[in-house]
Amino acid sequence: MKTMILCAGLGTRLKPWTESHPKALVPVGGIPMLKRVIMRLAAQGFDEVTLNVHHFPEQIVSFVETESLPVKGINISDESDSLLDTGGGILHARKFLAMDSRPFLVHNVDILSNADLKSLYQIHVDSGNDITLLVSDRNSDRRLVFDRDMNLKGWRNIKSGEIRPADLPFSRSDKDYAFSGIYVMSTDVFKMLEDFGNEGKFPIMNFFLANIRQLKIAGVVQDDLDLIDIGKPDTLCRANMLMSV
């Protein structure tokens, strides 16, 4: 199964480490978080990996070339010239991700979780969704809004009151959940991605919200999801303590 790990971010919240290293290689319990994510993915059957790189890309390339990892191969999608954000990064990696018609899973490099990734992938395949988002009811001000059948309707910020789209119609049967940063996409989506982004920089969530009516975008809830965003100093410290036990 194919997967893309988003590794290109600057990791400004993890300074001073990221002043001389890429965020993806920050140690978590003595092991680079990129290796932890790859090992987790490989254990669930994802053995064709694409990484996008921008910040100190040569260090990630060296890591991939020298580290023993249980995958068939790793492709490098080079964003050295321009950081493309999540949506632009996926579009830029099209030549690797769309080599065949199989869907691919996208995973942020700074997420550690107990997510059932293989199940998420299979649900996507069986459902006929264009995009399947892993969500949970964890504490977060930013929420995705779904209808009773778990089709994506929009996004809202509970604290600020902002909603997207601006004319988002609410219903009593709506459900809202926190997004995990993990999702499965079908390769048919690339044509719309190309029209939307035109190889430029854009967040993938902007694409999702702009195409709610054109695409079948659905959420899958994992009630027992335990997730740590290790892209922040406090949560990285927590992860280090957990992984060192």
Contacts in CASP RR format, 6 or more apart in sequence:
PFRMAT RR
TARGET T0000
AUTHOR 0000-0000-0000
METHOD contacts of the structure
MODEL  1
MKTMILCAGLGTRLKPWTESHPKALVPVGGIPMLKRVIMRLAAQGFDEVT
LNVHHFPEQIVSFVETESLPVKGINISDESDSLLDTGGGILHARKFLAMD
SRPFLVHNVDILSNADLKSLYQIHVDSGNDITLLVSDRNSDRRLVFDRDM
NLKGWRNIKSGEIRPADLPFSRSDKDYAFSGIYVMSTDVFKMLEDFGNEG
KFPIMNFFLANIRQLKIAGVVQDDLDLIDIGKPDTLCRANMLMSV
1 45 0 8 1.000
1 46 0 8 1.000
1 47 0 8 1.000
1 48 0 8 1.000
1 102 0 8 1.000
1 104 0 8 1.000
1 105 0 8 1.000
1 118 0 8 1.000
1 121 0 8 1.000
2 46 0 8 1.000
2 48 0 8 1.000
2 50 0 8 1.000
2 97 0 8 1.000
2 102 0 8 1.000
2 103 0 8 1.000
2 104 0 8 1.000
2 105 0 8 1.000
3 41 0 8 1.000
3 46 0 8 1.000
3 48 0 8 1.000
3 49 0 8 1.000
3 50 0 8 1.000
3 104 0 8 1.000
3 105 0 8 1.000
3 106 0 8 1.000
3 107 0 8 1.000
4 49 0 8 1.000
4 50 0 8 1.000
4 51 0 8 1.000
4 52 0 8 1.000
4 77 0 8 1.000
4 90 0 8 1.000
4 93 0 8 1.000
4 96 0 8 1.000
4 97 0 8 1.000
4 104 0 8 1.000
4 105 0 8 1.000
4 106 0 8 1.000
4 107 0 8 1.000
5 24 0 8 1.000
5 34 0 8 1.000
5 37 0 8 1.000
5 38 0 8 1.000
5 41 0 8 1.000
5 49 0 8 1.000
5 50 0 8 1.000
5 51 0 8 1.000
5 107 0 8 1.000
5 108 0 8 1.000
5 109 0 8 1.000
6 52 0 8 1.000
6 86 0 8 1.000
6 89 0 8 1.000
6 106 0 8 1.000
6 107 0 8 1.000
6 108 0 8 1.000
6 109 0 8 1.000
7 22 0 8 1.000
7 23 0 8 1.000
7 24 0 8 1.000
7 34 0 8 1.000
7 51 0 8 1.000
7 52 0 8 1.000
7 53 0 8 1.000
7 60 0 8 1.000
7 109 0 8 1.000
8 52 0 8 1.000
8 53 0 8 1.000
8 54 0 8 1.000
8 55 0 8 1.000
8 79 0 8 1.000
8 83 0 8 1.000
8 84 0 8 1.000
8 89 0 8 1.000
9 22 0 8 1.000
9 23 0 8 1.000
9 54 0 8 1.000
9 55 0 8 1.000
9 83 0 8 1.000
10 18 0 8 1.000
10 23 0 8 1.000
10 54 0 8 1.000
10 55 0 8 1.000
10 83 0 8 1.000
11 18 0 8 1.000
11 23 0 8 1.000
11 55 0 8 1.000
11 231 0 8 1.000
12 18 0 8 1.000
13 231 0 8 1.000
13 232 0 8 1.000
13 233 0 8 1.000
14 23 0 8 1.000
14 26 0 8 1.000
14 231 0 8 1.000
14 232 0 8 1.000
14 233 0 8 1.000
14 236 0 8 1.000
17 23 0 8 1.000
17 26 0 8 1.000
18 26 0 8 1.000
18 55 0 8 1.000
20 56 0 8 1.000
21 56 0 8 1.000
21 59 0 8 1.000
22 53 0 8 1.000
22 55 0 8 1.000
22 56 0 8 1.000
22 57 0 8 1.000
22 59 0 8 1.000
22 60 0 8 1.000
23 33 0 8 1.000
23 55 0 8 1.000
23 109 0 8 1.000
23 110 0 8 1.000
23 231 0 8 1.000
24 32 0 8 1.000
24 33 0 8 1.000
24 34 0 8 1.000
24 51 0 8 1.000
24 60 0 8 1.000
24 109 0 8 1.000
25 32 0 8 1.000
25 33 0 8 1.000
25 34 0 8 1.000
25 59 0 8 1.000
25 60 0 8 1.000
25 63 0 8 1.000
26 32 0 8 1.000
26 33 0 8 1.000
26 230 0 8 1.000
26 231 0 8 1.000
26 236 0 8 1.000
27 33 0 8 1.000
27 240 0 8 1.000
28 36 0 8 1.000
28 112 0 8 1.000
28 230 0 8 1.000
28 236 0 8 1.000
28 239 0 8 1.000
28 240 0 8 1.000
28 243 0 8 1.000
29 239 0 8 1.000
29 240 0 8 1.000
29 243 0 8 1.000
29 244 0 8 1.000
30 240 0 8 1.000
30 243 0 8 1.000
30 244 0 8 1.000
31 243 0 8 1.000
32 63 0 8 1.000
33 109 0 8 1.000
33 110 0 8 1.000
33 112 0 8 1.000
33 230 0 8 1.000
34 51 0 8 1.000
34 60 0 8 1.000
34 63 0 8 1.000
34 109 0 8 1.000
35 63 0 8 1.000
35 67 0 8 1.000
35 69 0 8 1.000
36 112 0 8 1.000
36 243 0 8 1.000
37 107 0 8 1.000
37 109 0 8 1.000
37 111 0 8 1.000
37 112 0 8 1.000
38 49 0 8 1.000
38 69 0 8 1.000
38 71 0 8 1.000
39 69 0 8 1.000
39 70 0 8 1.000
40 112 0 8 1.000
40 117 0 8 1.000
41 49 0 8 1.000
41 105 0 8 1.000
41 107 0 8 1.000
41 117 0 8 1.000
42 69 0 8 1.000
42 70 0 8 1.000
42 71 0 8 1.000
44 116 0 8 1.000
44 117 0 8 1.000
44 118 0 8 1.000
45 118 0 8 1.000
46 71 0 8 1.000
46 105 0 8 1.000
46 117 0 8 1.000
46 121 0 8 1.000
47 70 0 8 1.000
47 71 0 8 1.000
47 72 0 8 1.000
47 73 0 8 1.000
48 71 0 8 1.000
48 72 0 8 1.000
48 73 0 8 1.000
49 71 0 8 1.000
49 73 0 8 1.000
49 74 0 8 1.000
49 75 0 8 1.000
50 74 0 8 1.000
50 75 0 8 1.000
50 76 0 8 1.000
50 77 0 8 1.000
50 93 0 8 1.000
50 96 0 8 1.000
50 97 0 8 1.000
50 104 0 8 1.000
51 60 0 8 1.000
51 64 0 8 1.000
51 74 0 8 1.000
51 75 0 8 1.000
51 76 0 8 1.000
51 77 0 8 1.000
52 76 0 8 1.000
52 77 0 8 1.000
52 78 0 8 1.000
52 79 0 8 1.000
52 84 0 8 1.000
52 89 0 8 1.000
52 92 0 8 1.000
52 93 0 8 1.000
53 60 0 8 1.000
53 61 0 8 1.000
53 76 0 8 1.000
53 77 0 8 1.000
53 78 0 8 1.000
53 79 0 8 1.000
53 80 0 8 1.000
54 79 0 8 1.000
54 80 0 8 1.000
54 82 0 8 1.000
54 83 0 8 1.000
55 83 0 8 1.000
57 76 0 8 1.000
57 78 0 8 1.000
57 79 0 8 1.000
57 80 0 8 1.000
60 76 0 8 1.000
61 76 0 8 1.000
64 74 0 8 1.000
64 76 0 8 1.000
75 93 0 8 1.000
75 96 0 8 1.000
77 89 0 8 1.000
77 92 0 8 1.000
77 93 0 8 1.000
77 96 0 8 1.000
79 89 0 8 1.000
79 92 0 8 1.000
82 200 0 8 1.000
82 201 0 8 1.000
83 201 0 8 1.000
84 91 0 8 1.000
84 92 0 8 1.000
84 200 0 8 1.000
84 201 0 8 1.000
84 202 0 8 1.000
85 201 0 8 1.000
85 202 0 8 1.000
85 203 0 8 1.000
85 204 0 8 1.000
86 106 0 8 1.000
86 203 0 8 1.000
86 204 0 8 1.000
86 205 0 8 1.000
87 193 0 8 1.000
87 197 0 8 1.000
87 202 0 8 1.000
87 203 0 8 1.000
87 204 0 8 1.000
87 206 0 8 1.000
87 207 0 8 1.000
88 193 0 8 1.000
88 197 0 8 1.000
88 199 0 8 1.000
88 200 0 8 1.000
88 201 0 8 1.000
88 202 0 8 1.000
88 204 0 8 1.000
90 97 0 8 1.000
90 106 0 8 1.000
90 185 0 8 1.000
90 193 0 8 1.000
90 204 0 8 1.000
91 190 0 8 1.000
91 193 0 8 1.000
91 194 0 8 1.000
91 197 0 8 1.000
91 199 0 8 1.000
91 200 0 8 1.000
92 199 0 8 1.000
94 190 0 8 1.000
94 193 0 8 1.000
94 194 0 8 1.000
97 104 0 8 1.000
97 187 0 8 1.000
97 190 0 8 1.000
98 187 0 8 1.000
98 190 0 8 1.000
100 187 0 8 1.000
101 187 0 8 1.000
101 188 0 8 1.000
102 187 0 8 1.000
103 121 0 8 1.000
103 124 0 8 1.000
103 125 0 8 1.000
103 184 0 8 1.000
103 185 0 8 1.000
103 186 0 8 1.000
103 187 0 8 1.000
104 184 0 8 1.000
104 185 0 8 1.000
104 187 0 8 1.000
105 117 0 8 1.000
105 120 0 8 1.000
105 121 0 8 1.000
105 182 0 8 1.000
105 183 0 8 1.000
105 184 0 8 1.000
106 181 0 8 1.000
106 182 0 8 1.000
106 183 0 8 1.000
106 184 0 8 1.000
106 185 0 8 1.000
106 204 0 8 1.000
107 117 0 8 1.000
107 181 0 8 1.000
107 182 0 8 1.000
108 181 0 8 1.000
108 182 0 8 1.000
110 229 0 8 1.000
110 230 0 8 1.000
110 231 0 8 1.000
111 180 0 8 1.000
111 181 0 8 1.000
111 182 0 8 1.000
111 227 0 8 1.000
111 228 0 8 1.000
111 229 0 8 1.000
111 230 0 8 1.000
112 227 0 8 1.000
112 228 0 8 1.000
112 230 0 8 1.000
112 239 0 8 1.000
113 180 0 8 1.000
113 182 0 8 1.000
113 225 0 8 1.000
113 226 0 8 1.000
113 227 0 8 1.000
113 228 0 8 1.000
114 224 0 8 1.000
114 225 0 8 1.000
114 226 0 8 1.000
114 227 0 8 1.000
115 134 0 8 1.000
115 180 0 8 1.000
115 182 0 8 1.000
115 222 0 8 1.000
115 225 0 8 1.000
115 227 0 8 1.000
116 222 0 8 1.000
117 182 0 8 1.000
120 132 0 8 1.000
120 134 0 8 1.000
120 182 0 8 1.000
120 184 0 8 1.000
120 220 0 8 1.000
120 222 0 8 1.000
121 184 0 8 1.000
123 132 0 8 1.000
123 220 0 8 1.000
124 132 0 8 1.000
124 184 0 8 1.000
124 186 0 8 1.000
127 216 0 8 1.000
127 218 0 8 1.000
128 186 0 8 1.000
128 216 0 8 1.000
129 184 0 8 1.000
129 186 0 8 1.000
129 216 0 8 1.000
129 217 0 8 1.000
129 218 0 8 1.000
130 185 0 8 1.000
130 186 0 8 1.000
130 188 0 8 1.000
130 189 0 8 1.000
130 215 0 8 1.000
130 216 0 8 1.000
130 217 0 8 1.000
131 183 0 8 1.000
131 184 0 8 1.000
131 185 0 8 1.000
131 186 0 8 1.000
131 189 0 8 1.000
131 208 0 8 1.000
131 215 0 8 1.000
131 216 0 8 1.000
131 217 0 8 1.000
131 218 0 8 1.000
132 183 0 8 1.000
132 184 0 8 1.000
132 217 0 8 1.000
132 218 0 8 1.000
132 219 0 8 1.000
132 220 0 8 1.000
133 144 0 8 1.000
133 152 0 8 1.000
133 179 0 8 1.000
133 180 0 8 1.000
133 181 0 8 1.000
133 182 0 8 1.000
133 183 0 8 1.000
133 208 0 8 1.000
133 217 0 8 1.000
133 218 0 8 1.000
133 219 0 8 1.000
133 220 0 8 1.000
134 179 0 8 1.000
134 180 0 8 1.000
134 181 0 8 1.000
134 182 0 8 1.000
134 183 0 8 1.000
134 219 0 8 1.000
134 220 0 8 1.000
134 222 0 8 1.000
134 225 0 8 1.000
135 144 0 8 1.000
135 146 0 8 1.000
135 177 0 8 1.000
135 178 0 8 1.000
135 179 0 8 1.000
135 180 0 8 1.000
135 219 0 8 1.000
135 220 0 8 1.000
135 221 0 8 1.000
135 222 0 8 1.000
136 177 0 8 1.000
136 178 0 8 1.000
136 180 0 8 1.000
136 221 0 8 1.000
136 222 0 8 1.000
136 223 0 8 1.000
136 225 0 8 1.000
136 227 0 8 1.000
137 177 0 8 1.000
137 178 0 8 1.000
137 221 0 8 1.000
137 223 0 8 1.000
138 178 0 8 1.000
138 225 0 8 1.000
138 227 0 8 1.000
139 178 0 8 1.000
140 178 0 8 1.000
140 179 0 8 1.000
141 157 0 8 1.000
141 158 0 8 1.000
141 159 0 8 1.000
141 160 0 8 1.000
142 155 0 8 1.000
142 156 0 8 1.000
142 157 0 8 1.000
142 158 0 8 1.000
142 178 0 8 1.000
142 179 0 8 1.000
143 155 0 8 1.000
143 156 0 8 1.000
143 157 0 8 1.000
143 158 0 8 1.000
143 176 0 8 1.000
143 177 0 8 1.000
143 178 0 8 1.000
144 152 0 8 1.000
144 154 0 8 1.000
144 155 0 8 1.000
144 176 0 8 1.000
144 177 0 8 1.000
144 178 0 8 1.000
144 179 0 8 1.000
144 219 0 8 1.000
145 152 0 8 1.000
145 153 0 8 1.000
145 154 0 8 1.000
145 155 0 8 1.000
145 156 0 8 1.000
145 168 0 8 1.000
145 170 0 8 1.000
145 174 0 8 1.000
145 175 0 8 1.000
145 176 0 8 1.000
146 152 0 8 1.000
146 153 0 8 1.000
146 174 0 8 1.000
146 175 0 8 1.000
146 176 0 8 1.000
146 177 0 8 1.000
146 218 0 8 1.000
146 219 0 8 1.000
147 153 0 8 1.000
147 171 0 8 1.000
147 173 0 8 1.000
147 174 0 8 1.000
147 175 0 8 1.000
148 171 0 8 1.000
148 173 0 8 1.000
148 174 0 8 1.000
148 175 0 8 1.000
149 218 0 8 1.000
150 175 0 8 1.000
150 218 0 8 1.000
150 219 0 8 1.000
150 220 0 8 1.000
150 221 0 8 1.000
151 216 0 8 1.000
151 217 0 8 1.000
151 218 0 8 1.000
151 219 0 8 1.000
152 208 0 8 1.000
152 212 0 8 1.000
152 217 0 8 1.000
152 218 0 8 1.000
152 219 0 8 1.000
153 168 0 8 1.000
153 169 0 8 1.000
153 174 0 8 1.000
153 212 0 8 1.000
154 163 0 8 1.000
154 164 0 8 1.000
154 165 0 8 1.000
154 168 0 8 1.000
154 209 0 8 1.000
154 212 0 8 1.000
155 163 0 8 1.000
155 164 0 8 1.000
155 205 0 8 1.000
155 209 0 8 1.000
156 162 0 8 1.000
156 163 0 8 1.000
156 164 0 8 1.000
156 168 0 8 1.000
156 176 0 8 1.000
157 163 0 8 1.000
164 209 0 8 1.000
165 209 0 8 1.000
165 212 0 8 1.000
177 219 0 8 1.000
177 221 0 8 1.000
179 205 0 8 1.000
180 225 0 8 1.000
180 227 0 8 1.000
189 215 0 8 1.000
192 207 0 8 1.000
192 211 0 8 1.000
192 214 0 8 1.000
192 215 0 8 1.000
193 207 0 8 1.000
196 202 0 8 1.000
196 207 0 8 1.000
196 210 0 8 1.000
196 211 0 8 1.000
197 207 0 8 1.000
208 217 0 8 1.000
211 217 0 8 1.000
228 235 0 8 1.000
228 238 0 8 1.000
228 239 0 8 1.000
228 242 0 8 1.000
229 235 0 8 1.000
230 236 0 8 1.000
230 239 0 8 1.000
END
